[in-house]
């Protein structure tokens, strides 16, 4: 399945929007920014090609999204429960994307 990594990233993005709201109450602006960052991660994981010699492209873009969530949370004036949940889910997304084997490669 060539979109399995994107599905993992998408599921974690949806969970990053839903779970903190259920646990910590309504999301603030910083938490919604994290959701947008993770949504951008879905797009980049989906569009990153399986290029020969670059086996970790999808993992790298997912990890960049996870690091961006950590940075955005850290710079937003304090880390609360919703931010911690979102950081854990972003890291889980990167680990999930890395754990799934690559699909078919693009040939030139």
ZIFEN-V98620 format. One record per helix or strand. SS is the DSSP state (H for helix, E for strand). FROM is the first residue (numbers start at 1). TO is the last residue. If there is no record, write none. Layout:
ss = {SS:SS}
from = {FROM:FROM}
to = {TO:TO}
This chain:
ss = {H:H:E:E:H:H:E}
from = {4:29:51:54:57:81:106}
to = {24:47:51:54:75:99:106}
